[in-house]
Amino acid sequence: MRELSIFVDESGSDGLSDRHYLLTVVMHDQSENIANSIAAYEGALRAKGLPDIPFHASPLMNGKDQYSGLDLRTRKMMLGSFRVFFRHMPVKYHTFAYATKQFASLDKLAGAMRRDIVNFLFDNLAELQYYDLVKVYYDNGQRSIAESLHRAVEYALSKDAVVYRSAQPSEYRLSQAADYICTMELTAIKYAEHTATATDEKFFGKWSDFKKGILKETRKKLV
């Protein structure tokens, strides 16, 4: 059976309190083995003496939650290790980005997301219909995304071909990859708008460095 996994992550809140709302979908053909890539990543962490904490970009960069107490050098090394891991992952992705000031309400934003997801699915329908089963993984962290995702996917694809799975980022490396992409795409927006923070610059340097380096690598997997 041909199976496709779609992992979803977001950056932003349903309260529209953030300047931008991003939604990333990561697609993985399950016939392409990722076990070796995961093993290599975890082995690299051990070799460098780094803790194997489920990757979460924002707390990593800000030294919060499970990353509290780790110095900047260690956290940079952890980000670098995940960067190498992602570079070798056989995945593709697409990110939808919205400026929240353009939407009068959460319903308006959710409607835009549904439309854009449907259009994306139809643009890639021939490839998606190749699969017997599409598994969508999302942690249901934001109500607007959960509803938009379900409606769009069920509209564009056969309900019989779709299975939804709750996905806690700590359990799936591909969920962590979606989080990684969200952070890179949001950081690109911040640099472009001249709102990058001191923390962004500590990890990524100047806009030209970020654009030619980690962003260019990431977008090689963009569809």
C-alpha positions as CSV (number, residue, x, y, z in Angstrom):
1,M,0.0,0.0,0.0
2,R,1.3,3.4,-1.0
3,E,1.2,5.8,2.0
4,L,1.9,9.5,2.4
5,S,2.4,11.2,5.8
6,I,1.6,14.8,6.2
7,F,2.8,16.5,9.4
8,V,1.5,19.9,10.4
9,D,2.8,22.6,12.6
10,E,2.0,26.3,13.2
11,S,3.6,29.5,14.4
12,G,1.1,32.0,15.9
13,S,-1.9,31.9,18.2
14,D,-5.7,31.8,17.6
15,G,-5.9,35.1,19.5
16,L,-4.2,36.8,16.5
17,S,-1.9,38.4,19.0
18,D,1.2,37.7,16.9
19,R,2.2,39.7,13.8
20,H,2.2,36.6,11.6
21,Y,0.5,33.2,11.5
22,L,2.3,30.4,9.7
23,L,1.1,26.9,8.8
24,T,3.6,24.3,7.6
25,V,2.8,21.0,6.0
26,V,5.6,18.4,5.7
27,M,5.1,15.5,3.3
28,H,6.9,12.2,3.5
29,D,6.5,9.2,1.3
30,Q,6.6,6.3,3.7
31,S,8.4,4.1,1.3
32,E,11.4,6.4,1.8
33,N,13.3,5.2,4.9
34,I,14.1,7.8,7.5
35,A,15.2,5.4,10.3
36,N,18.9,5.8,9.2
37,S,18.7,9.6,9.2
38,I,17.1,9.5,12.7
39,A,19.8,7.1,13.9
40,A,22.6,9.3,12.5
41,Y,21.1,12.4,14.1
42,E,20.8,10.7,17.5
43,G,24.3,9.3,17.2
44,A,25.6,12.8,16.4
45,L,24.1,14.2,19.5
46,R,25.7,11.4,21.6
47,A,29.1,11.9,20.0
48,K,29.0,15.7,20.8
49,G,27.7,15.1,24.3
50,L,24.5,16.9,23.6
51,P,21.1,16.0,25.2
52,D,18.5,14.4,23.1
53,I,15.7,16.8,23.8
54,P,12.7,16.7,21.3
55,F,13.5,19.6,19.0
56,H,11.5,22.8,19.6
57,A,13.0,25.8,18.0
58,S,11.6,28.7,20.1
59,P,12.5,27.4,23.5
60,L,15.9,26.2,22.2
61,M,16.8,29.7,20.9
62,N,15.5,31.4,24.0
63,G,16.8,28.9,26.6
64,K,13.4,28.1,27.9
65,D,11.6,24.9,29.1
66,Q,13.7,21.8,28.7
67,Y,16.6,24.0,27.3
68,S,16.8,26.2,30.4
69,G,20.3,25.9,32.0
70,L,22.0,25.1,28.6
71,D,24.4,27.7,27.5
72,L,24.3,29.5,24.1
73,R,27.1,27.4,22.6
74,T,25.3,24.1,23.5
75,R,22.0,25.3,22.1
76,K,23.7,26.5,18.8
77,M,25.3,23.0,18.5
78,M,21.9,21.4,19.0
79,L,20.3,23.6,16.3
80,G,23.3,22.8,14.0
81,S,22.8,19.0,14.5
82,F,19.1,19.3,13.7
83,R,20.0,21.4,10.7
84,V,22.2,18.6,9.3
85,F,19.5,16.0,10.1
86,F,16.8,18.0,8.2
87,R,19.1,18.5,5.2
88,H,19.2,14.7,4.7
89,M,15.5,14.0,5.3
90,P,13.5,12.8,2.2
91,V,10.7,15.2,2.7
92,K,9.0,18.1,1.0
93,Y,7.1,21.0,2.5
94,H,5.0,24.1,2.0
95,T,4.4,27.0,4.3
96,F,1.4,29.3,4.3
97,A,2.1,32.7,5.9
98,Y,-0.4,35.3,6.9
99,A,-0.1,38.9,8.3
100,T,-2.7,38.9,11.1
101,K,-3.4,42.6,10.6
102,Q,-5.1,41.8,7.3
103,F,-7.8,39.7,9.1
104,A,-10.6,41.2,11.1
105,S,-11.3,38.0,12.9
106,L,-10.1,34.4,13.4
107,D,-12.9,33.2,11.2
108,K,-11.6,35.3,8.3
109,L,-8.1,33.9,8.8
110,A,-9.4,30.3,9.1
111,G,-11.3,30.8,5.8
112,A,-8.2,32.0,4.1
113,M,-6.3,29.0,5.4
114,R,-8.9,26.6,4.1
115,R,-8.9,28.2,0.7
116,D,-5.1,28.1,0.4
117,I,-4.9,24.5,1.6
118,V,-7.5,23.4,-0.8
119,N,-5.7,25.2,-3.7
120,F,-2.4,23.6,-2.7
121,L,-3.9,20.1,-2.6
122,F,-5.6,20.6,-6.0
123,D,-2.4,21.9,-7.5
124,N,-0.7,18.7,-6.3
125,L,-3.7,16.4,-6.7
126,A,-2.1,14.1,-9.3
127,E,0.7,13.3,-7.0
128,L,-1.6,12.9,-3.9
129,Q,-3.9,10.5,-5.8
130,Y,-1.0,8.2,-6.3
131,Y,-1.2,7.2,-2.7
132,D,-3.7,4.7,-1.3
133,L,-3.6,6.3,2.1
134,V,-2.8,9.8,3.3
135,K,-2.1,10.1,7.1
136,V,-2.4,13.6,8.5
137,Y,-0.6,14.2,11.8
138,Y,-1.4,17.3,13.9
139,D,-1.5,17.9,17.7
140,N,-4.7,20.0,17.4
141,G,-2.9,22.8,19.2
142,Q,-4.9,25.5,17.5
143,R,-8.6,25.1,16.8
144,S,-8.6,27.2,13.6
145,I,-5.9,25.0,12.0
146,A,-7.5,21.7,13.1
147,E,-10.9,22.7,11.6
148,S,-9.3,24.3,8.4
149,L,-7.2,21.2,7.9
150,H,-10.0,18.7,8.2
151,R,-12.3,20.6,5.9
152,A,-9.8,21.3,3.3
153,V,-8.3,17.8,3.1
154,E,-11.8,16.1,3.1
155,Y,-12.9,18.5,0.4
156,A,-9.9,17.9,-1.9
157,L,-9.3,14.2,-1.2
158,S,-11.4,11.1,-0.7
159,K,-12.4,10.7,2.9
160,D,-11.7,7.0,2.6
161,A,-8.1,7.7,1.8
162,V,-7.4,10.0,4.8
163,V,-6.5,9.0,8.3
164,Y,-6.0,11.6,11.1
165,R,-3.5,11.0,13.9
166,S,-2.8,13.1,17.0
167,A,0.9,13.9,16.8
168,Q,2.7,15.3,19.8
169,P,6.0,16.8,18.6
170,S,7.9,15.0,21.2
171,E,6.9,11.7,19.6
172,Y,7.7,12.3,15.9
173,R,10.9,13.7,14.4
174,L,8.8,14.8,11.4
175,S,6.6,17.0,13.6
176,Q,9.9,18.5,14.9
177,A,10.9,19.1,11.3
178,A,7.7,21.0,10.7
179,D,8.5,23.2,13.8
180,Y,12.0,23.8,12.4
181,I,10.6,24.9,9.1
182,C,8.1,27.2,10.7
183,T,10.9,28.9,12.6
184,M,13.0,29.3,9.5
185,E,10.2,30.8,7.4
186,L,9.1,33.1,10.2
187,T,12.7,34.2,10.7
188,A,12.9,35.0,7.0
189,I,9.8,37.3,7.3
190,K,11.3,39.0,10.4
191,Y,14.6,39.7,8.6
192,A,12.7,41.0,5.5
193,E,10.6,43.3,7.7
194,H,13.7,44.4,9.8
195,T,12.1,43.0,13.0
196,A,14.7,40.3,13.6
197,T,15.6,40.0,17.3
198,A,19.0,39.9,19.0
199,T,18.4,36.2,19.5
200,D,17.8,35.7,15.8
201,E,21.1,37.4,15.0
202,K,23.0,35.4,17.7
203,F,21.9,32.1,16.0
204,F,21.8,33.2,12.3
205,G,23.9,36.3,11.9
206,K,23.0,38.9,9.3
207,W,20.2,38.6,6.8
208,S,22.6,37.8,4.0
209,D,24.2,34.9,6.0
210,F,20.8,33.5,6.9
211,K,19.4,33.8,3.4
212,K,22.4,32.2,1.7
213,G,22.9,29.5,4.3
214,I,20.1,27.8,6.4
215,L,17.2,29.4,4.5
216,K,18.5,28.3,1.1
217,E,19.1,24.8,2.4
218,T,15.6,24.6,3.9
219,R,13.9,25.9,0.7
220,K,15.4,23.2,-1.4
221,K,12.6,21.0,-0.1
222,L,9.9,23.6,-0.8
223,V,7.0,22.8,-3.1
